[in-house]
Amino acid sequence: MLLTNIKVASEQVSFLQAVRQGLGQQQGLFFPTSWPKLDIEQLLNLDFIPRSSQILHALIGDELSYAEVEAMVAAAFNFPAPLMPISENLHCLELFHGPTLAFKDFGARFMAQALAKAQQGKKTTIVTATSGDTGAAVAHAFYRQPGVNVVILFPKGKISPLQEKLFTTLGENITALAVDGDFDQCQALVKQVFDQTELVQKLNINSANSINISRLFAQICYYFEAVAQVPASERKQLVFAVPSGNFGNLTAGLIAKALGLPIKRLLAATNNNDTVPRYWRSGQWQPKPTVATLSNAMDVSAPNNWPRVEALLAQGVIQRSDIATVAIDEDDTKLGIKQLAQAGYTSEPHAAVAFKALKRNVQQDELGIFLATAHPAKFKEQVENILGTPLSLPEALSRCAAEQSLSVNIAADFAALQQVLLGLDLA
Ligand SMILES: *Cc1c(COP(=O)(O)O)cnc(C)c1O
């Protein structure tokens, strides 16, 4: 199947080409213009790995054999995505059982597999901006992968110390840059890199952000996994609440629905960075300066996957009424964490935003599923402050919390970034 540049329709590439390139001309996103027909009932009866392999093989097409895709999926998705009951009509889909304890492990690990196929023996430099979890997931997915250098930009002092330790302590082929600015500035710097054609070619630069189509496709699979865990008789009334920042996760859910998965509606839940909820009401796209919140991986005011949501609407495979938007403020986020604790479930700010959005929007005859995108221990300080009880760290976190950060400080300035890139080992 060919993928088309949303901005430059004449640019059409294969899946592996899109994985290599990341972005197309004029920073356009690659996206399918048509969708495969899937036998949903048959898929829902399969286990996670064979089901995900069939979905991804259908989306990718014959560029990779089914056996190749299955091997990639088995290597990438080596952890579960359990659906946990919270109350009678609310469930939580736990997406944080991967090595960096956040849902971004799904996309990053599948992308590492896809890039190994796409690379054709050429050394690749991955340049990516992170508001927290991307950095860790990408760093771990590509750590020690032959032929890959990873450069991660993060807003200095704006992500949790633990989150930071998960990707700044690795070293070797992983370079972490602490940028004196916010996430949108980091993202703008990465976009600037992609405008420098010569530099991009010389270093074979790739972004592993959620703009990479391989990450997006991977994320479709856990929506199927969620529905497969719901008894068949309850599958007609499903509402998913998605804690949203760059809107990759929501886009993946919308694609799952477009592919025929029984989802009644998806709720885009944001924190105070509410560009999309305001746009949904007013029709005016007016990003404001990013504000810092408890759910800091969602502190994004110019979500870069939004053009794909618009593309799904323009294709007619998603209707406006399939999407609802809710912004949850800081007090409500804290309240959500407390209410979940009262229900016997320890959570964290991102999942709590989705939980509160769901509580506002779900109807009595519906079954609501909110996505838990990070392990609560990743936001230990905030959760402990809100609940007033200590939280223990899982082993993966306590191990790297004890290590030293190897990050390098840079100004939010393209020249500084370029200097770092040109100093990388290209051999
Ligand atoms: C990245 C992230 C989000 C936001 O996901 P998007 O796909 O960017 O909308 C939500 N929660 C956590 C914990 C994240 O790391």
The ligand as an ORCA input file, in Angstrom:
! r2SCAN-3c Opt
* xyz 0 1
  C       3.043     10.934     24.928
  C       2.117     10.726     26.042
  C       0.766     11.087     25.941
  C       0.213     11.782     24.734
  O       0.120     10.931     23.607
  P      -0.037     11.555     22.162
  O      -0.032     10.389     21.241
  O       1.145     12.452     21.950
  O      -1.301     12.318     22.149
  C      -0.073     10.778     26.996
  N       0.395     10.195     28.120
  C       1.684      9.853     28.266
  C       2.128      9.239     29.536
  C       2.583     10.106     27.232
  O       3.856      9.767     27.365
*
